[in-house]
Amino acid sequence: MSDGVFRNNYPGGGATLGSAITRAFAVGEHLATSLAPTCPPLPANAGAAIPAVPQAG
C-alpha cells in the first residue's frame, strides 16, 4: 500500500506545488548535466537580449 504525503487529508489547492517545483528543478538540472556533452555549442549571440513585445493600447 502506498500513501501520499497528506494521506486521507485534503490540504487545499496548491499545497503540493512546492514539491512539484523542487522535483522539476532537480530533473532539469539532471537533464542539463547529462545531455550537455551531446548538445552542440550555442551560437555567439545566444545571450543577446530578446526584443520587447509591443503592448496593445
SEGU-138901 format. One line per 8 residues: number of its first residue (from 1); for each residue x, y, z of C-alpha. Coordinates in Angstrom, 2 decimals. Layout:
BEGIN
NUM = X,Y,Z; ...
This chain:
BEGIN
1 = 0.00,0.00,0.00; 1.27,3.45,-0.83; 0.17,6.61,0.97; 0.79,10.13,-0.19; 2.25,12.87,1.95; -1.19,14.01,3.07; -2.73,10.51,3.45; -6.52,10.91,3.76
9 = -6.47,14.68,4.25; -7.07,17.27,1.55; -4.81,20.25,2.38; -6.28,22.63,-0.20; -5.33,23.80,-3.64; -1.67,24.46,-4.30; -0.30,22.59,-1.30; 1.78,20.26,-3.48
17 = 3.23,22.95,-5.76; 6.42,23.34,-3.74; 7.21,19.66,-4.02; 6.43,19.63,-7.74; 8.62,22.66,-8.44; 11.52,21.22,-6.43; 11.33,17.89,-8.25; 11.05,19.58,-11.65
25 = 14.14,21.67,-10.87; 16.09,18.56,-9.88; 15.04,16.77,-13.09; 16.01,19.80,-15.19; 19.42,20.00,-13.55; 19.99,16.30,-14.12; 18.98,16.53,-17.77; 21.14,19.59,-18.35
33 = 24.25,17.91,-16.96; 23.65,14.54,-18.60; 22.78,15.97,-22.04; 25.41,18.74,-22.11; 28.14,16.58,-23.74; 25.81,15.62,-26.61; 24.48,19.12,-27.40; 26.12,21.36,-29.99
41 = 27.65,24.62,-28.71; 25.43,27.70,-28.52; 25.87,30.44,-31.14; 27.87,33.52,-30.16; 24.75,35.70,-29.87; 22.82,33.22,-27.69; 22.85,35.58,-24.71; 21.58,38.58,-26.69
49 = 18.53,40.37,-25.36; 15.16,39.29,-26.72; 13.33,42.24,-28.30; 10.39,43.54,-26.30; 6.89,42.72,-27.48; 4.87,45.87,-28.17; 1.99,46.35,-25.75; -1.52,46.95,-27.07
57 = -3.33,50.15,-26.29
